[in-house]
Amino acid sequence: MNYLDTVVTAHKTGEARGITSICSAHPFVLEAALQHGQAQNVPVLIEATCNQVNQFGGYTGMTPTNFISFVAEIADRVGFSREDLLLGGDHLGPLVWSNQPAGNAMENAKDLVRAYVQAGFTKIHMDCSMPCADDDVFSIEVAARRTTELVDVAETTAGEGSSKLRYIIGTEVPSAGGVKAGETHLTVTEPASAGQTIDQTRQAFSSMGLDSAWERVIALVVQPGVEFGDASVHDYDRAAAAGLARFIETVPGLVYEAHSTDYQTPASLRQLVEDHFAILKVGPGLTFAFREGVFALAEMEAILVEGETSQLRDVLDAAMVENPTYWQKHYDGTPGQQKFSRAYSFSDRIRYYWNVPAVQSAYSHLMGNLGDRPLPLSLLSQYLPGQYLKVRSGEIKNHPHEILLSRVKDVLDDYAFACEA
């Protein structure tokens, strides 16, 4: 049985079980996630978004086939079984091309879905929640019809292998990567709205003869009231989402998928799973932890190295200033405030710049300067106290690479706590 089916079945039989969805293309994050899954002895779900990875390369420069090869190479290197690797496509739909007329956007979206399915992705989040350039009227019915058109492409592309596909639907989908600066108000999805989305989408499936595909729709994306922005986190309010939790208990075969769960407390994550938000997506929170670790190592480098240091933080900020495409719309304020956000924002737009050649060179310089020698325990206690304790207990080696992996795994531990049955 597909592990996702196991998670859904658990909820329908009164057992709170979840799965973490790793939404990242950062090789260090993926290495940490696969090592963590191996230690936990659970499957690992890794997802690529339509912005990151698409038929034109996305901002990572990878097609869906490239991405699967990329993840598989990391899995092989860490000794993680490919059989326990689940691969998902996130926000597949017209999002990237929504500034174009619907006809053009949907043709691109169909090619996108086709490329993902051909590459071997099996968890497919269909996201048609956004209007296109010429949509004078946009409704749940329109979103449902477009979703069904894309599912039809996926089913046709997979052919006899379509039984492996699992679908995620929904029209109230939080923005990928967190809210933009100045957005503070969140509205929890009304149960009636969730029910309307399910009913309209089921009818659209049936009208296109896709009843068998509907049986493989396993989750609905709604807004449970969790989100993060530049400097804020909207914590889960269980009481506000109580109606949603009760509603999905009445719907056979479906749970919720929660987006933007980054930075929630372990207790909130556990409550989300208990309330049937069984798929917890996390992305920027993981690269944020990686960034914290790298900055801490850079501080230690400045103290320990007498020669030329990497100047990694300056190199990173220069790369962001030179190409502001990925952060400018997200960070408001004075030049000083923007500089602070470039380094420390919860939105973590810095994640788009780790693969810049100058940044990669500075990172290699940093790690080379620190070398293989153990870091002074007093400095480790100062800058990464959690990792200091793990070194002292023998849980991890006192080595820069292992210390960085451990910092990312701290976040994954919170999700493992939430998802464990």
C-alpha positions as CSV (number, residue, x, y, z in Angstrom):
1,M,0.0,0.0,0.0
2,N,1.2,3.5,-0.8
3,Y,2.3,5.1,2.5
4,L,0.0,8.1,1.8
5,D,-2.9,5.7,1.8
6,T,-1.7,4.4,5.2
7,V,-1.8,7.9,6.6
8,V,-5.3,8.5,5.3
9,T,-6.6,5.2,6.6
10,A,-5.1,5.9,10.0
11,H,-7.2,9.1,10.3
12,K,-10.3,7.4,9.2
13,T,-9.8,4.7,11.9
14,G,-9.2,7.2,14.7
15,E,-5.4,7.3,14.6
16,A,-3.5,10.6,14.3
17,R,-0.6,10.0,11.9
18,G,1.1,12.4,9.6
19,I,3.8,12.8,7.0
20,T,6.2,15.7,6.5
21,S,6.4,17.1,3.0
22,I,9.9,18.5,2.3
23,C,9.5,21.3,-0.2
24,S,13.0,22.2,-1.0
25,A,15.6,21.8,-3.7
26,H,18.5,22.6,-1.5
27,P,21.0,19.7,-1.5
28,F,22.0,20.1,2.1
29,V,18.3,20.1,3.2
30,L,17.6,17.0,1.2
31,E,20.6,15.2,2.6
32,A,19.5,16.0,6.1
33,A,15.9,14.9,5.4
34,L,16.9,11.6,3.9
35,Q,19.3,10.9,6.8
36,H,16.6,11.8,9.2
37,G,14.0,9.5,7.5
38,Q,16.5,6.7,7.5
39,A,17.1,7.1,11.2
40,Q,13.3,7.3,11.9
41,N,12.7,4.3,9.5
42,V,9.9,6.1,7.7
43,P,9.4,7.0,4.0
44,V,10.4,10.5,3.0
45,L,8.2,12.8,0.9
46,I,10.1,15.3,-1.2
47,E,8.2,17.8,-3.4
48,A,9.2,20.2,-6.1
49,T,7.1,23.3,-6.9
50,C,6.2,24.6,-10.3
51,N,8.4,27.6,-9.7
52,Q,11.4,25.6,-8.7
53,V,11.1,22.8,-11.3
54,N,9.2,22.9,-14.6
55,Q,9.5,22.0,-18.3
56,F,11.5,25.2,-18.8
57,G,13.9,24.6,-15.9
58,G,12.3,26.8,-13.2
59,Y,14.5,28.9,-11.0
60,T,16.6,25.9,-10.1
61,G,17.4,25.2,-13.8
62,M,16.0,21.7,-13.4
63,T,13.3,19.9,-15.3
64,P,11.2,17.2,-13.4
65,T,13.5,14.5,-14.8
66,N,16.5,16.4,-13.7
67,F,15.1,16.9,-10.2
68,I,14.3,13.2,-9.7
69,S,17.9,12.3,-10.8
70,F,19.2,15.0,-8.4
71,V,17.2,13.6,-5.4
72,A,18.1,9.9,-6.3
73,E,21.8,10.7,-6.4
74,I,21.6,12.2,-2.8
75,A,19.5,9.2,-1.7
76,D,22.1,6.8,-3.1
77,R,24.9,8.7,-1.5
78,V,23.4,8.6,2.0
79,G,22.2,5.0,1.5
80,F,18.4,5.8,1.6
81,S,16.3,3.2,-0.2
82,R,14.6,4.6,-3.3
83,E,11.6,2.4,-2.5
84,D,11.0,4.6,0.6
85,L,11.2,7.8,-1.4
86,L,8.0,9.6,-2.3
87,L,8.1,12.4,-4.9
88,G,5.5,15.0,-5.3
89,G,4.7,17.9,-7.6
90,D,3.5,21.0,-5.7
91,H,1.2,23.8,-7.1
92,L,1.0,22.1,-10.5
93,G,-1.2,24.3,-12.6
94,P,-1.2,27.7,-14.4
95,L,0.4,29.6,-11.5
96,V,3.7,30.3,-13.4
97,W,1.8,31.6,-16.4
98,S,-1.2,33.2,-14.7
99,N,-0.3,36.6,-16.3
100,Q,-1.2,35.0,-19.7
101,P,-4.6,34.3,-21.2
102,A,-6.1,31.1,-19.7
103,G,-5.8,29.2,-22.9
104,N,-2.0,29.7,-23.0
105,A,-1.6,29.2,-19.3
106,M,-3.5,26.0,-19.3
107,E,-1.5,24.6,-22.2
108,N,1.7,25.3,-20.3
109,A,0.1,23.7,-17.2
110,K,-0.8,20.6,-19.1
111,D,2.8,20.3,-20.4
112,L,4.0,20.8,-16.8
113,V,1.8,18.0,-15.5
114,R,2.8,15.7,-18.3
115,A,6.5,16.3,-17.6
116,Y,6.1,15.6,-13.9
117,V,4.1,12.4,-14.4
118,Q,6.5,11.2,-17.2
119,A,9.5,11.8,-14.8
120,G,8.0,9.6,-12.1
121,F,6.3,11.9,-9.6
122,T,3.3,10.2,-8.0
123,K,1.9,12.7,-5.5
124,I,0.3,15.4,-7.6
125,H,-1.0,18.7,-6.1
126,M,-3.2,20.3,-8.7
127,D,-3.5,24.0,-8.0
128,C,-5.9,25.9,-10.3
129,S,-6.8,28.4,-7.5
130,M,-5.6,31.5,-9.3
131,P,-7.3,33.5,-12.1
132,C,-5.5,34.0,-15.4
133,A,-5.1,37.3,-17.3
134,D,-8.4,37.1,-19.2
135,D,-10.6,35.7,-16.5
136,D,-13.3,38.2,-16.0
137,V,-15.1,35.8,-13.8
138,F,-13.3,33.2,-11.6
139,S,-15.1,30.7,-9.5
140,I,-14.8,27.3,-7.7
141,E,-16.4,25.8,-10.8
142,V,-13.8,27.2,-13.1
143,A,-11.0,26.0,-10.8
144,A,-12.6,22.5,-10.5
145,R,-12.9,22.2,-14.3
146,R,-9.3,23.2,-14.9
147,T,-8.1,20.8,-12.1
148,T,-10.0,18.0,-13.8
149,E,-8.5,18.8,-17.2
150,L,-5.0,18.5,-15.7
151,V,-5.9,15.3,-13.9
152,D,-7.0,13.9,-17.3
153,V,-3.6,14.7,-18.7
154,A,-1.9,13.0,-15.8
155,E,-4.1,9.9,-16.1
156,T,-3.5,9.7,-19.9
157,T,0.2,10.2,-19.5
158,A,0.6,7.6,-16.7
159,G,-1.5,5.0,-18.7
160,E,-1.5,1.7,-16.8
161,G,0.6,3.3,-14.1
162,S,-2.1,5.7,-13.2
163,S,-3.0,3.6,-10.1
164,K,0.2,4.9,-8.5
165,L,-0.9,8.5,-8.7
166,R,-2.4,10.3,-5.7
167,Y,-4.0,13.7,-6.1
168,I,-4.3,16.8,-3.8
169,I,-7.0,19.4,-4.7
170,G,-8.2,22.7,-3.2
171,T,-9.0,26.3,-4.1
172,E,-8.1,28.1,-0.9
173,V,-4.4,27.5,-1.3
174,P,-1.9,29.6,0.8
175,S,0.8,31.4,-1.2
176,A,3.9,29.3,-1.8
177,G,6.8,30.5,0.4
178,G,4.7,32.6,2.9
179,V,2.8,35.9,2.7
180,K,4.3,39.1,1.4
181,A,5.2,42.1,3.5
182,G,2.3,43.9,5.0
183,E,-0.2,41.0,4.8
184,T,-1.4,40.2,8.3
185,H,-5.0,39.0,8.2
186,L,-5.8,35.3,7.7
187,T,-9.2,33.8,7.2
188,V,-9.7,30.2,8.2
189,T,-11.5,28.2,5.4
190,E,-15.2,27.7,6.2
191,P,-16.3,24.1,6.2
192,A,-19.1,25.0,3.7
193,S,-16.5,26.3,1.3
194,A,-14.4,23.1,1.7
195,G,-17.5,21.1,1.0
196,Q,-18.3,23.1,-2.1
197,T,-14.8,22.6,-3.5
198,I,-15.1,18.8,-2.9
199,D,-18.5,18.6,-4.5
200,Q,-17.7,20.7,-7.5
201,T,-14.5,18.9,-8.2
202,R,-16.1,15.5,-7.8
203,Q,-18.7,16.5,-10.2
204,A,-16.1,17.7,-12.7
205,F,-14.2,14.4,-12.4
206,S,-17.4,12.5,-13.0
207,S,-18.4,14.6,-16.1
208,M,-15.0,13.7,-17.7
209,G,-15.2,10.0,-16.8
210,L,-12.6,10.2,-14.1
211,D,-14.4,8.5,-11.3
212,S,-11.5,6.0,-10.8
213,A,-9.1,8.9,-10.5
214,W,-11.4,10.5,-7.9
215,E,-10.8,7.5,-5.7
216,R,-7.2,8.5,-5.6
217,V,-7.8,12.1,-4.4
218,I,-6.5,11.8,-0.9
219,A,-6.3,15.4,0.5
220,L,-7.7,18.9,0.3
221,V,-5.7,22.1,0.7
222,V,-7.4,24.6,2.9
223,Q,-6.3,27.6,5.0
224,P,-6.2,26.4,8.7
225,G,-4.9,29.8,9.9
226,V,-1.2,29.0,9.8
227,E,1.2,31.2,7.9
228,F,4.4,33.1,8.2
229,G,5.8,36.3,6.7
230,D,8.9,38.5,6.8
231,A,8.9,39.0,10.6
232,S,5.8,37.2,11.9
233,V,4.3,33.7,12.4
234,H,0.6,33.1,12.5
235,D,0.3,30.3,15.1
236,Y,-2.3,27.6,14.8
237,D,-5.5,28.4,16.6
238,R,-7.2,25.0,17.2
239,A,-10.5,26.5,18.2
240,A,-10.7,28.5,15.0
241,A,-10.2,25.4,12.9
242,A,-12.5,23.1,14.9
243,G,-15.2,23.2,12.3
244,L,-12.8,22.2,9.6
245,A,-11.6,19.3,11.7
246,R,-15.1,18.0,12.3
247,F,-16.1,18.4,8.7
248,I,-13.3,16.3,7.2
249,E,-14.2,13.4,9.5
250,T,-17.5,13.1,7.6
251,V,-15.7,12.9,4.2
252,P,-14.6,9.3,3.2
253,G,-11.0,9.0,2.0
254,L,-9.9,12.6,2.5
255,V,-7.6,14.4,4.9
256,Y,-6.2,17.9,4.7
257,E,-2.8,19.1,3.4
258,A,-1.4,22.0,5.4
259,H,0.8,24.5,3.6
260,S,3.1,27.1,5.2
261,T,3.5,25.2,8.5
262,D,7.1,26.5,8.8
263,Y,8.0,27.9,12.3
264,Q,5.0,26.4,14.0
265,T,5.7,25.1,17.5
266,P,6.0,21.3,18.0
267,A,2.7,21.4,20.0
268,S,0.9,23.3,17.2
269,L,2.2,20.8,14.6
270,R,1.0,17.9,16.7
271,Q,-2.4,19.6,17.0
272,L,-2.6,20.1,13.2
273,V,-2.0,16.3,12.7
274,E,-4.6,15.4,15.4
275,D,-7.1,17.7,13.6
276,H,-6.5,15.8,10.3
277,F,-4.0,18.1,8.7
278,A,-2.1,14.9,7.9
279,I,0.3,16.3,5.3
280,L,2.5,19.0,6.7
281,K,4.5,21.0,4.2
282,V,7.7,22.7,5.2
283,G,10.3,24.5,3.1
284,P,11.7,27.9,4.0
285,G,11.9,26.8,7.7
286,L,14.5,24.2,6.7
287,T,16.7,26.5,4.6
288,F,16.3,29.1,7.4
289,A,17.8,26.6,9.8
290,F,20.6,25.9,7.4
291,R,21.2,29.6,7.0
292,E,21.4,30.0,10.8
293,G,24.0,27.2,11.0
294,V,26.1,28.7,8.2
295,F,26.0,32.2,9.7
296,A,27.1,30.7,13.1
297,L,30.0,28.8,11.4
298,A,31.0,32.1,9.7
299,E,31.1,33.8,13.1
300,M,33.3,31.1,14.4
301,E,35.5,31.3,11.3
302,A,36.1,35.0,12.0
303,I,37.4,34.2,15.4
304,L,39.4,31.1,14.6
305,V,41.0,31.9,11.2
306,E,44.0,34.3,11.2
307,G,44.3,34.4,7.4
308,E,41.8,35.3,4.7
309,T,38.2,34.5,5.7
310,S,35.3,33.6,3.4
311,Q,33.3,36.8,3.9
312,L,30.4,34.6,3.2
313,R,27.7,36.9,4.6
314,D,29.0,39.9,2.6
315,V,29.2,37.7,-0.6
316,L,25.6,36.5,-0.1
317,D,24.2,40.0,0.5
318,A,26.1,41.3,-2.6
319,A,24.6,38.6,-4.7
320,M,21.1,39.5,-3.5
321,V,21.7,43.2,-4.1
322,E,23.0,42.5,-7.6
323,N,20.0,40.4,-8.5
324,P,17.0,41.6,-6.4
325,T,14.4,39.6,-8.4
326,Y,13.7,37.1,-5.6
327,W,13.4,39.4,-2.6
328,Q,12.5,42.9,-3.7
329,K,8.7,42.4,-3.7
330,H,8.8,40.8,-0.3
331,Y,10.9,43.2,1.8
332,D,9.7,46.7,2.5
333,G,11.3,49.5,4.5
334,T,14.5,51.5,4.6
335,P,17.7,50.2,3.0
336,G,18.8,49.1,6.5
337,Q,15.6,47.3,7.1
338,Q,15.8,45.5,3.8
339,K,19.3,44.5,4.5
340,F,18.2,43.0,7.8
341,S,15.4,41.1,6.0
342,R,17.7,39.8,3.4
343,A,19.7,38.1,6.1
344,Y,17.1,37.2,8.8
345,S,13.6,37.2,7.3
346,F,11.3,34.2,8.1
347,S,10.5,34.3,4.4
348,D,14.1,33.3,3.8
349,R,14.4,34.7,0.3
350,I,18.1,34.0,0.7
351,R,17.4,30.4,-0.3
352,Y,17.3,31.5,-3.9
353,Y,21.0,32.6,-3.8
354,W,22.9,29.6,-2.4
355,N,23.6,28.3,-5.9
356,V,25.1,31.6,-7.2
357,P,28.7,30.7,-8.1
358,A,30.3,33.4,-5.9
359,V,28.2,32.2,-3.0
360,Q,29.1,28.6,-3.6
361,S,32.8,29.6,-3.7
362,A,32.5,31.5,-0.4
363,Y,30.7,28.6,1.2
364,S,33.5,26.2,0.1
365,H,36.1,28.7,1.4
366,L,34.3,28.8,4.8
367,M,34.2,25.0,5.1
368,G,37.8,24.7,3.9
369,N,38.9,27.2,6.6
370,L,37.1,25.3,9.3
371,G,38.6,22.1,8.0
372,D,38.1,18.7,9.7
373,R,39.3,19.7,13.1
374,P,36.8,19.8,15.9
375,L,35.4,23.2,16.7
376,P,36.1,24.6,20.2
377,L,33.4,23.5,22.5
378,S,33.2,27.0,24.0
379,L,32.4,28.6,20.6
380,L,30.0,25.8,19.8
381,S,28.2,26.5,23.0
382,Q,28.1,30.3,22.2
383,Y,26.8,30.1,18.6
384,L,25.0,26.7,18.3
385,P,24.1,25.6,21.9
386,G,21.8,22.8,20.7
387,Q,24.5,21.3,18.6
388,Y,27.0,21.8,21.5
389,L,24.8,19.6,23.7
390,K,24.5,16.9,21.0
391,V,28.3,16.9,20.6
392,R,28.8,16.6,24.3
393,S,26.3,13.6,24.5
394,G,28.0,11.9,21.5
395,E,24.9,12.2,19.4
396,I,26.8,13.9,16.6
397,K,30.4,14.4,15.6
398,N,32.1,17.7,16.2
399,H,32.5,18.5,12.5
400,P,31.1,21.5,10.6
401,H,29.2,19.3,8.0
402,E,27.6,17.2,10.7
403,I,26.8,20.2,12.8
404,L,25.0,21.8,9.9
405,L,23.0,18.7,9.2
406,S,22.1,18.5,12.8
407,R,20.7,22.1,12.8
408,V,18.4,21.2,9.9
409,K,17.4,18.0,11.6
410,D,16.3,20.0,14.7
411,V,13.4,21.2,12.6
412,L,12.7,17.8,11.2
413,D,12.5,16.4,14.8
414,D,9.6,18.8,15.5
415,Y,7.8,17.3,12.5
416,A,8.6,13.8,13.4
417,F,7.1,14.4,16.9
418,A,3.9,15.8,15.2
419,C,3.6,13.0,12.7
420,E,4.2,10.0,14.8
421,A,1.2,7.8,15.4
